[in-house]
Amino acid sequence: MRYKHRILIGLTGAIGKMGPQSQIITNKVGYLIGKELGDEMLKRNLINPKMTYREIWEVLNNEIQIDPSSVFEEKENKLTITIENCNICPKKVGKYPIPGTACPVGGMFKGLCSCLGKEPEAEPELIPGKICKIIIA
């Protein structure tokens, strides 16, 4: 566990307590975090517009270590990132008793991709504290 993980856990844990709109707010915050990460990764030449979504995910996951054991699958024109051992989950790791969801991963991925001129639809399928899937279309 690193400080950056704890920062995201605390942030999303606080947002998660805001009620039924918490996932919508977390998506927007995650998007802006992703844009910031993307700007820095571009400066460091870690990402470029020619990269596939899989390659972009691998760089993001390697740099932030969201879940080193995540699985990236491609089926029927959809990409799915499955996360079971998330280092930034406010419920599983932070133990925040939030009623809904507050996962920033889909928003972060989408924001990072926007720095490359890509705007994927990234919809989360979340079972809080257990398994999360980010569906990319």
C-alpha positions in Angstrom: 0.0 0.0 0.0 1.3 3.4 -1.0 0.4 7.0 0.0 -1.2 7.5 -3.5 -3.5 4.6 -2.8 -4.5 6.0 0.6 -5.2 9.4 -1.0 -7.6 7.9 -3.5 -9.2 5.7 -0.8 -9.8 8.7 1.5 -11.1 10.8 -1.4 -13.5 8.2 -2.7 -14.5 7.2 0.8 -15.6 10.7 1.5 -17.5 11.0 -1.8 -19.1 7.7 -1.1 -20.8 9.1 2.0 -22.5 11.8 -0.1 -25.4 9.6 -1.0 -27.0 8.1 -4.1 -25.1 10.5 -6.5 -21.7 9.3 -5.1 -20.7 7.2 -8.2 -21.6 10.0 -10.6 -19.4 12.4 -8.6 -16.6 9.8 -8.4 -16.7 9.3 -12.2 -16.2 13.1 -12.7 -13.4 13.3 -10.1 -11.8 10.2 -11.5 -12.0 11.7 -15.0 -10.1 14.8 -13.9 -7.5 12.6 -12.1 -7.1 10.6 -15.2 -6.5 13.7 -17.3 -3.8 14.8 -14.8 -2.2 11.4 -14.9 -2.4 11.4 -18.7 -0.7 14.8 -19.0 2.2 13.6 -16.8 2.5 10.2 -18.6 2.6 12.1 -21.9 5.4 14.3 -20.6 7.3 11.2 -19.6 6.6 9.5 -22.9 4.8 6.6 -21.2 1.8 6.8 -23.5 1.0 8.0 -27.0 -2.1 8.2 -29.3 -1.1 5.0 -31.2 -1.5 2.8 -28.2 -4.4 0.4 -27.8 -6.8 0.5 -24.8 -5.0 -2.6 -23.5 -1.6 -0.9 -23.7 -3.0 2.2 -22.1 -4.5 0.2 -19.2 -1.2 -1.7 -18.7 0.7 1.6 -18.3 -1.9 3.1 -16.0 -2.1 -0.1 -13.9 1.7 -0.4 -13.8 2.2 3.2 -12.8 -0.6 3.5 -10.2 -0.8 -0.3 -9.3 -4.6 -0.3 -9.1 -4.6 -4.1 -9.3 -1.5 -5.9 -10.6 -3.6 -9.0 -11.1 -6.3 -7.4 -13.1 -7.6 -9.1 -16.3 -8.2 -7.4 -19.6 -10.5 -9.3 -22.0 -11.7 -8.6 -25.5 -15.1 -10.0 -26.5 -17.8 -9.0 -29.0 -16.4 -5.5 -29.7 -16.2 -4.8 -26.0 -13.2 -4.7 -23.7 -13.6 -5.7 -20.0 -11.1 -4.9 -17.3 -11.8 -7.1 -14.2 -10.4 -5.9 -10.9 -10.6 -8.2 -7.9 -7.7 -7.1 -5.7 -8.1 -3.3 -6.0 -5.6 -1.2 -4.0 -7.9 1.8 -4.1 -11.3 0.4 -3.2 -12.8 2.6 -0.4 -14.9 -0.4 0.8 -12.5 -3.3 0.6 -9.3 -1.6 1.5 -10.5 1.6 3.3 -13.3 -0.2 5.1 -15.6 2.8 4.6 -19.2 1.9 5.3 -20.5 3.6 2.2 -24.0 2.6 1.0 -23.4 2.6 -2.7 -20.3 2.7 -4.9 -17.5 5.2 -5.4 -15.1 3.6 -7.8 -12.8 6.1 -9.7 -11.2 3.5 -12.1 -13.6 3.9 -15.1 -13.4 7.7 -14.9 -9.6 7.7 -14.5 -9.2 5.4 -17.5 -11.5 7.6 -19.6 -9.8 10.8 -18.5 -6.4 9.4 -19.3 -7.6 8.3 -22.8 -8.9 11.7 -23.5 -5.3 13.1 -23.3 -4.7 10.8 -26.4 -7.7 12.1 -28.3 -9.7 8.9 -27.4 -13.0 9.1 -25.6 -14.1 5.5 -24.8 -17.4 4.7 -23.1 -16.2 3.2 -19.9 -19.1 1.8 -17.8 -18.5 0.2 -14.5 -20.2 -3.0 -13.3 -19.5 -2.9 -9.6 -20.0 -5.3 -6.8 -18.5 -3.0 -4.1 -15.7 -4.5 -2.0 -15.6 -7.7 -4.2 -15.2 -7.5 -7.9 -15.4 -4.6 -10.3 -15.6 -4.7 -14.1 -15.0 -1.7 -16.4 -16.7 -2.3 -19.7 -15.2 -0.3 -22.6 -17.1 0.2 -25.8 
